[in-house]
Amino acid sequence: MSENLDLVRSIYASIGRGDFGSADWADPQIEYVRADGLEPESLIGRDGLVAAMRSLFGALEDFRNEAEDYRELDAERVLVLTHVSARGKASGLPIVQKGAELFEIHAGKVTRIVTYFDRANALADLGLKE
């Protein structure tokens, strides 16, 4: 396994334990992109990443983002196929999605994360199949 794959697995292990406090793995100028969903956006820097997570957690409860599969695409990119579940705070409605996250890594730091709420969009953008 490569160092990049190990890094992404360790990020998901922390998330699985509910540890969202550490961002040592993130480049200071990390770009966070929501490629689809209700509010596609792009934010720069660790502060942008934190703001995106606060927005997400502010609207949801019982949030779980679990990795179903890891795919090392090349020397700098790791794709994670995800299963996301949560409940809307305001509506109480359950949310279950098969999504994906693309991690770009340079010199041991994540420089870009692209989140897809719909896995099919990620696979299409990357020219991959399920």
NORDA-V561181 format. One record per residue. N is the residue number from 0. RES is the residue in three letters. SS is DSSP state (A for helix, B for strand, O for the rest). PHI is phi in degrees with one decimal (NA if undefined). OMEGA is omega in whole degrees, -180 to 180 (none if undefined). Layout:
# NORDA-V561181
N	RES	SS	PHI	OMEGA
N	RES	SS	PHI	OMEGA
This chain:
# NORDA-V561181
0	MET	O	NA	-179
1	SER	O	-83.5	177
2	GLU	A	-62.4	-180
3	ASN	A	-65.2	178
4	LEU	A	-64.7	176
5	ASP	A	-59.3	180
6	LEU	A	-60.7	-179
7	VAL	A	-64.9	177
8	ARG	A	-60.3	-180
9	SER	A	-67.8	177
10	ILE	A	-63.2	179
11	TYR	A	-67.3	176
12	ALA	A	-63.1	177
13	SER	A	-64.1	179
14	ILE	A	-59.9	180
15	GLY	A	-61.8	177
16	ARG	O	-86.6	-178
17	GLY	O	82.1	-180
18	ASP	O	-92.2	179
19	PHE	O	-106.9	-172
20	GLY	O	-83.7	-176
21	SER	O	-99.5	175
22	ALA	O	-131.0	179
23	ASP	O	-60.3	-179
24	TRP	O	-76.2	-175
25	ALA	B	-92.4	171
26	ASP	B	-60.2	-180
27	PRO	B	-55.8	180
28	GLN	B	-106.7	-180
29	ILE	B	-55.1	175
30	GLU	B	-107.0	177
31	TYR	B	-112.0	-176
32	VAL	B	-122.2	166
33	ARG	B	-97.3	-173
34	ALA	O	-79.2	-179
35	ASP	O	-147.5	-178
36	GLY	O	94.4	-176
37	LEU	O	-69.6	-176
38	GLU	O	-133.1	175
39	PRO	O	-58.4	-179
40	GLU	B	-162.2	176
41	SER	B	-136.9	-180
42	LEU	B	-126.7	-177
43	ILE	B	-114.5	174
44	GLY	A	89.0	179
45	ARG	A	-61.5	177
46	ASP	A	-63.2	177
47	GLY	A	-64.7	178
48	LEU	A	-62.7	179
49	VAL	A	-62.7	179
50	ALA	A	-61.6	179
51	ALA	A	-64.0	180
52	MET	A	-68.7	177
53	ARG	A	-62.1	178
54	SER	A	-61.5	-180
55	LEU	A	-64.4	-178
56	PHE	A	-69.9	178
57	GLY	A	-68.5	-178
58	ALA	A	-96.9	-173
59	LEU	B	-126.1	171
60	GLU	B	-131.2	-177
61	ASP	B	55.1	-177
62	PHE	B	-72.7	175
63	ARG	B	-136.6	178
64	ASN	B	-126.3	-174
65	GLU	B	-112.2	177
66	ALA	B	-78.1	174
67	GLU	B	-96.6	-178
68	ASP	B	-158.6	175
69	TYR	B	-116.5	178
70	ARG	B	-129.9	176
71	GLU	B	-83.1	-174
72	LEU	B	-82.0	178
73	ASP	B	-164.1	-175
74	ALA	O	-66.8	-176
75	GLU	O	-126.3	-176
76	ARG	B	-132.0	175
77	VAL	B	-126.7	177
78	LEU	B	-102.0	177
79	VAL	B	-116.2	174
80	LEU	B	-87.4	-170
81	THR	B	-119.0	171
82	HIS	B	-122.6	-177
83	VAL	B	-111.4	173
84	SER	B	-137.3	-180
85	ALA	B	-167.0	175
86	ARG	B	-136.2	178
87	GLY	B	-66.5	-179
88	LYS	O	-63.4	-177
89	ALA	O	-76.2	-174
90	SER	O	-89.8	-174
91	GLY	O	76.7	-178
92	LEU	O	-76.9	177
93	PRO	B	-75.3	177
94	ILE	B	-125.9	176
95	VAL	B	-135.5	-177
96	GLN	B	-141.3	170
97	LYS	B	-100.1	-176
98	GLY	B	-119.5	178
99	ALA	B	-157.4	174
100	GLU	B	-134.7	178
101	LEU	B	-104.1	179
102	PHE	B	-105.2	173
103	GLU	B	-108.6	-171
104	ILE	B	-130.4	177
105	HIS	B	-134.3	177
106	ALA	O	52.1	175
107	GLY	O	79.5	179
108	LYS	B	-123.3	176
109	VAL	B	-76.3	-178
110	THR	B	-101.2	-179
111	ARG	B	-157.6	172
112	ILE	B	-126.0	175
113	VAL	B	-113.3	-179
114	THR	B	-100.4	176
115	TYR	B	-118.2	176
116	PHE	O	-77.3	178
117	ASP	O	-114.6	-177
118	ARG	A	-56.1	-179
119	ALA	A	-59.4	178
120	ASN	A	-64.3	179
121	ALA	A	-64.1	-178
122	LEU	A	-62.1	179
123	ALA	A	-64.5	-180
124	ASP	A	-60.1	-176
125	LEU	A	-95.1	-179
126	GLY	O	68.7	-178
127	LEU	O	-112.8	175
128	LYS	O	-116.2	-180
129	GLU	O	-51.8	none
